[in-house]
Amino acid sequence: MNPTLQGWLRFRDYLSEDLFGGPRTLKAAWVINAQKVGTLPFVLALMWAYDCWTPTAWLYAALHGGYGLCWMVKHCTCPDPAWEKRITWGGAAVVWLLVLGLYWIAPVLVVTQRLEAAPWAMGAATLLVVVGVVTMMGSDAQKYYTLKSRRGLITDGFFARVRHPNYLGEMLLYAGFALLAGHWAPWAVLAWVWIGVFAPNVLRKEASMSRYPEWQAYKARTGYLLPRLRRPVVPAPLPAQPPGPTG
């Protein structure tokens, strides 16, 4: 793995897991789930506080709030072992301040500035969120139940043409929220999360998967986040050489 990437991962993991030291009393899942399940009441409370009951505000509450409820269904049925790690209170604060809390900028803007999305944006946002949630939840569920029965690469189902469909799904659905908000700030948040969090995670995952002997063949026929449009060219086997003369 690239030394720069390794350094960034160590620094980021320290901030999100060990900041200020002390006992690791919190599960990462608790911190994440609080934000996910709290999104719907948070947006509804904003709408009540600002007396904003616009179609865009209602749609945002339904889409982002509904995603939070879907996340909890996924957590209860096929939890991600990565989120079972323990973190410090300082680490939890960093996760909220630098990632989870930033996701709420979009609904704050929608409600406080009474942003109203165009009909086409409402439709496109809904499409992105629906496809994203299905892709993320389906691939996470496949990974969870497959790895319960066997270890190794998963190369079928959601993973047959894309190596990281769970990240693709999450990117699609959050892009839907940003599109619905119609403001540059949510896109800036996503740029930070995708570059600073998602991309390093994916690169670390790829480095881990490269230890399997079938990795190179799997990598050649799949895309990073999107399916390959062209199949890889596999060189034809060399013809067998006739046996030489014996003497």
N, C-alpha and C positions, 0 to 999 in steps of 0.2 A: 504494500500500500504506500502511496505517496507520503513522504515525511510531512509535508505541509498539511495534508488531509488528516494524518494521524495527530498532529499537534492541535488542529482545530477541534477534532473529536474529543481529545482529552480535556481541552479547555471547556468545551461546551458541556461535557458530561460532569465536570466539576461544578460548573455553575448550576446545573439543573438537578444535581444529586447530592452534592456535598458542601454547598456554599455555607460558610460560617461554622462548619463542623457540627459536632454534637451528635446525639443519637438519631438514627434514621427511624423515626416513628411513623411516618406516613407512607402509604403505598402510592406509587405514581398513578395507579388506576383511580384512587379516591380523588386525587386532585383533578384529573382529566374528566372523570364522570361528573363531578360537581359542576363544571362548566357546561358540559354537554346537556345534562338534564335541567340545568338552571337557565338555559337559553330561552325557552318558551315563557316561563314566568317573568324573566327579565324584560323581554320585548313587550309583553302585555302590560307590565308595570310602567314601562316607558310610554306606551300608547295612552295609558290612563293618566299619567302625570302630565303629559303635554296635550291631552285631549285630542289625540291624533288618531282618527279611525279611517284613514284613507285606504283605498284598495291596495296600494303598494305596501303599506304597513301591515295590513292583514295577510297579504301573500307572503311577505317576508317572515312574519311570525309563524305561519303555517309551514313554510319550507325549512327554515333553519331550526325552528322548534321541533318539527317532525323528524328532522335528521337526528337531533339529540335523543329523541325517544327511540329511534331505530338503533342508534349507537348502544343504548342501554340494553335493548333486546339482544344485540350481538354480544355485549359483554356478559350477559347472564347465560348465554347458550354456548358461546365459543370465545372465551376471554383470551386476549393476547398475553402470553407469558411475559413478554417484555415489560408490560405495565405492572407486573406483580412485584417489581423491585421496590425496595424501600428507599426513601429520600429524606433529606432534612427539611426543616421548616424554611430555611433559607433557599434551598433548591426549589421548594414548592412556590415560593414567592417569585423566583425568577421565571419559572414556567408560566405563571399567570401574567407577570408583567411583560414578558417578551414574546409570548405566543398566544396563550389562551385568551387573555384579556383583550388583546389586539383584535381578535376575531369579532368582538362586539362593537368595534368602531362602525361597521356597516349599519347595523340596526339603529345605533345612536344617530347617525347622519340621516337615515331614512325618516326617523320620527321627529327629531328636533328641528330639522330643516324642511320637513314635509316634502321630501323628494318624491316625485311621482314618475314612475317608469312608463315608457311608451308601451303600447300593447305588444309590439313585437319583442321587446326586451322581457316582458313578463312571460311570454311563451317560450323564448329561448332559455331564460333562467330556469323555468320549470323543467324543461327538457334536460338541461345540464344536470340539475340536482337529481332528478329521477334516475337517469342513466348512471350518474356518479355513485349514488347510494347503492344501487343494485350491483354495480361492478365492485365497489369496495366491500360490501357485506358478503357477496357471493364468493369472492376470492379469499377473503379472510376466513370464512367458514370452511372452504375447501382446504386451505392450508392447515387449519386447526385439526380437522378430523383426519386428514391424510397423515399428518405427523404424529397423531396419536397411535396410528397403526404401524407406521414405518418411518424411518428416517431417510433422508436423502433428498435429491432434487425432485420437485414437482413439475412435470413437463406436460400435463394434459389439462383439460378443462379450461378454466380462465387463464392458465399459465401456458397454454399450448402455443400461442403466438406472441405473447407479451410477458416479459420477465417480472414486471412489477405492477400487476393490474390493481392491487390495493392502493398503491400511491396514485395511479392514474385516476381511480374512482374518486379519491379524496380531492385531488386537484380539480376535477370536473365539477364536483358539487360546490366547492368553495368559489370557483369561478362563477357559478350561477348566482351565488349570494352577492358577489362583487358587481356582477352585471346588473342585478336588480337595484342595487344602491345607486348606480350611475354616477359614481364619484371616484376620483383618482386615489383617495386614501386607502380604501380596501385593497386595491390592486397593489399599492406599495407594500402593504402588510403581506400579501401573498408572495410578492417577489422576495421579501426577506425570508419568509418561512420556507419557500421552495428552494431557495439557494442556500440558506444557512442551516436548514434542518433536514428537509427531504433529500436533497442531492447527496450530502455526506452520508446519510443513512443508507441510501441505495448503493453508493459506492462501497461502503463497508460490507453490505450484504453481498454484493457481487464478489468482493475479495474472499468472503467466507465460502460462497458457493463454488469458487474456482478450484477448491480442493477435490471436488468429485471428478472422476475420470470422464464422465459424459458431459462435462461442462462446456467444452469447446464446441462440440456438435450442437448442443442446445443453444448456446449463444449465437452460433452462426445462422440458425433458422428462426430466431425470435428477435423482436424489437425491444428496445429499452423501456419505453412507455407506450409506443404505438406499434401495431403489427408491421412487419416488413412487407413492402409492396412487391418485392421480387424475391423469389426463392434463391438461396445461395447456390452458386454453381459448384457442383461436386465433380472433381476430375474423374474421368473414366479410368477404370483399372487398366494397367498395362497388360497387353496380351502375353499369354504364357510363352516362354521361349522353348523352342523345340530342344529336345535333349541333344547334347553334343555327340560327336562320333566316339565310339569306344575302341580301344585298341590294346 
